[in-house]
Amino acid sequence: MKLLSVIVPCYNEEENVPYFYEELKKQEAFFHDKDVELEIIYVDDGSKDRTVAEVRKLHEQDERVHLVSFSRNFGKEAGIYAGLSKAKGDFAVLMDADLQDPPALLPEMYSYLEQGYDAVATRRVSRKGEPPIRSFFARMFYRLMRKISKTEIVDGARDYRLMTRQVVDAILSMQEYNRFTKGIFGWVGFQTKWLEYENIERAKGETKWSFWKLFIYSLEGIMAFSTAPLAIASVLGVLFCFLAVVLIIVTVVRTLIFGDPTSGWPSMVCIISLLGGVQLLCIGIVGQYLSKTYMEVKRRPIYLVKEEL
């Protein structure tokens, strides 16, 4: 018998935990016919509701249900890494507890692994139910990443992904503290089959991802898999140095011809303000990369476990 590890990161999902379990059980017959056993690993990311209590109930009913509970909220990236670390299966799949990653796709996904693929990934072909402004900026982010990064990050890609043990081990070998899983998936490579499906709204509860959190997450992805912002800062520096030389020449010539060195001070103030802003922007870009390096060299653990079943 082979083993499939189902990894479910959770944050305040007490309503969805049992609901997800029941939906997943509907796929048991298929995997039983394939001689595949299931283990379900709920990773609680410091929830403030009864998520842990609901998982404990399921564990008492079904020994295949496991729990990894963090000491505090470390973020979904840490939850994914913890789940993959605990997974013992020949295969592993990442799924959200809110059922936006439909378990009904699992049989089709597994069939592609049987055909020789190393991983089967999913992407949304629509963003129905999302605010238009969020959908617009999400598309812009993926378009930007395709231009500035050598790592393939597919537009609409979900974390819902079925992988062989080899792929899981490759991901675990990347022990960086600042993690961007969508980029890591693309960086490790392997032969991947993409499945498309319409966006599915949450079964219960509300999303934990605000626009600001998604914006910060996108910056994490840019800095983790591209050095283009540093190159842009360098180009701006060269450009404005050249512009400053031109302005000096223009000022000297104008003074010699017209003898009016004091006029134009408002425009000069604007130029100084612009240059100061550009300098601060470039320093900020360098500072962000430096801060990421600082966090990496501290070698802090990616997560801390409070309880494990």
N, C-alpha and C positions, 0 to 999 in steps of 0.2 A: 504493500500500500504506500502510495506517495502522500505527501502532506502539503496542503495549501494553507499558508498563513494569511489571514485577513486582518489587516492593520487599520484601526479606526481611531484617528485622533479626535479628541472630544474636548470642548470647552463650553460648559453650561448647556449640556444637551440631555438633561434628565428625561425630557419627553420623548426624545428620538432614540435613546439607547435601546429600550425594549422593542420599539417599532422596527428599528433597523434589524435587530436580531430575528424577528419573525419573518421579515422580508427575505433575509439571507437564507433562512431555513428552507424556503421554497425552492432553492437551487440544490438542496442536498441530494435529491434523487439523481440528478444528472451526474454529480461528482461521484456518487456511490457506484454508478454504472461504470465510471472511468477508474475505479479503484483509487479514489483520491479522498483522503480524510481532511476535515477542516479544523483549524484552530482559529479562534477569534481573539484578537488582542486589542482591547480598548485602552487607549493611552489618554489618561485624564490630565489635562494641562492646567492644573490648579483651579478647577471649577469651584464656584461659590454656591452652587445649588446641590441637588442630590444626585448628581451624575455618578459619583463613586458608589453610593448606596444602591443605585439601580444596577450597576455592574456586579456588585457583590451578590445581589439576588440571582442574577443570571448565572453566576459562578456556582452558587449552591445548587442550582437546577441542572447545570451542564458543565462538566469538568473541562470541556474544550474551551470555555470562555476564560480569558485571562485579563488581568488588570495591571497596568503600570500607572501609578499615580504620582505626579510631581509634587515637590514641596511648595511650589508656587507656579505662577504662570511664566513659562519660558518661551512660549510661542509655538505655532504649528510646525515650524521647521524642526525644532527640537523634538516635538511629538513624533514626527515622521522618522527621524533618526533613531529615537528610542524604540519605536515599533519594529523597525528593520533590524535593530540590534538584538531584540528579544526573539524575533521570528526564527523558528527552527525548520520551517518548511522547505521542500524542494522548490516551491514556488511561493511568491508573496504578492499580495495585491493591496494597494492603498485605496481607501474609500472614506468618504465623509459620512458622518452619522446622520446627516440631515436628509439622506436619500436623494441628493442631487446627483449622486453617482449611482445609477440604478443597478441593483444586483442582477436584474434580468439580463444584463449584457455579459455576465460572467461566462456562460456556456460558449457563446460565440468567441469571446476573448481566448478562452482555453483552447478552442479548436485551432486557432492560429498558432499557438505554441506547439501543438501537435504537428503542425505543418513545417516546423523548423524555425519559427521566429524566436528571438531572444526576449522580446518584450512586446506587449500590446498596449498602446496608449490611446487615450480618448481626447477628443476636442469638441467643443460646442460650435455648431454652425450658426447659432443665433444667440442673442442675449435677451430674449423675451423675459420681461418682468424686471429687468434692471433699469435704473434711471438712465436716461439718454446721455447725460453728461459723463457718467461713469463708463458707459459703453464706448463713447467717443475717445476718452483718454486711454482706455485699455487698448483700443485698436492702434492709437498713436504710439503707445509704449512698445507693442510688438513690432510695429513698423520701424521704430527707431532702433530696437535691438538687432533687427536683421541687418541694419546698415553699419552699426558700430561694433558688433561682436562677431567673432568667428564661430561662436557656439550657436547651434541651431535651436531656436526657441519658437515653437509653432504658435501662431495666433489662435487663441481660444483654447489652448491646451489646459487640461485638467490634471490634477495630481492622481486621478483615477488611472492606475497603471498596473498591469499584471506582468510580473517579471520572473525569470528563471533565477535559480540560486546564484549563478555566475554574475548576473547583473546586480543582484542585491549585494554580493560581496564587493563588487567594484564600487558601488555607491558608499558602502561602509568604509572603504579604504580612504575615502576623502573625508578626513576628520577635521576639516576647517570649522572654526567657531562661527564665523559669519556665513550662514548657509542660505542658498537660493536654489531650492530643489529643482525647479523647472530648468535652470541652467545646468545643474549637475546631471540631470537626465540626458541632456543633449551632449554634454562634455564627455561622458563615459562611452557614448556611442552605442554599439551593438545594433543588430538588425531589428528594426521596430516597425510594427504594423499599426497604422492609425485608423481608429474608428470614429466616425462622426455621428453626432446625435443632437437633437433639439434640446435647448436649455430646459431644465426641469426646476421648478420652484421648490423651496424648502418644504418638507413635510410638515414640520411644526417649528415654532419659535422664530426668532429673528436672526439675521446674519450678524456676525461679530465683526465684520469687515466694514469699517467706515471709509469714506473717501480719503480721509487723511492717512489712515493706516495703509490703504492700498498705495497711496502716493509714496509713503516712506518705504514700503516694500519694493516698489518699482526702482527707487534709488538704490536699494540694497542690491537688486539684480544688476543694475548698470555698473555699479562699482565692483561687483564680484566677478563679472565676466567681460569687462571692457576697460581699457585705459584711455579711451577716446576723450573723456573730459580733461585729462591731463594734457593731451595733445592740443585740445582746443585752447586751454589756458596758455600754452606756449605760443600758439599761433597768434592769439590776441596780444600777448606781450610784444612779439615782433612787429605786428601790425601797428600798434600804438606808438612804439618807438620810431618807426618810419614816419608816422603821421606827425609826431612831435618835431622831428627834424625838418619836415616840410613847413610846418607852422613857424618854426624859428626863422627859416629863410624868408618866408613871406613877410614876417614882422620886420626883419632887418631891412628888406628892400622897401617896404612901405614907409618905414621911418626915414630912410635916406631920400626917398622921392617926395613924400608929402610932409615930412617933418612933424608928424602927429603921433607920438608914441603912446599917448594916454587914452585915445579913443578905443571903444570896443571892450571895455572892462566887463560888461554883463556877459558877453559871449565867452570871455576868458574864464569867468567864474563857472559858467556851464561846462566848459571843457574840462576845467580842473575837477569839477564834481563827477563828470563822466569817467575821467581817468581814475579818480579815487574809487568809484564804484566798481570799475573793471578790476582794479587791483585787489579789492576786497573779495570779489567773486573768485578770482584765481587763487587767492590765499585760502578761501573757503573750500575750493575743490581739492587743493593739496591737503588741507586739514582733514577732510573727510577720508581720504585714502590713508593718511597717517593714523587717524583714529582706528581704522579697521586693522591696520598693522599692529597697533598698540594692543588691541583686544586679542589678536591672534597670539602674540608673543607672551601674553599673560598666562596662556594655557589653562584657562578656567574650564571646568567641565561644561559640556553642552547642556546638561540637565542634571537635576538631583532627584532621586526617587524617595518618596515618603512611604509608599506602600506598594507591595507587589504580590499578585496572586497567580 
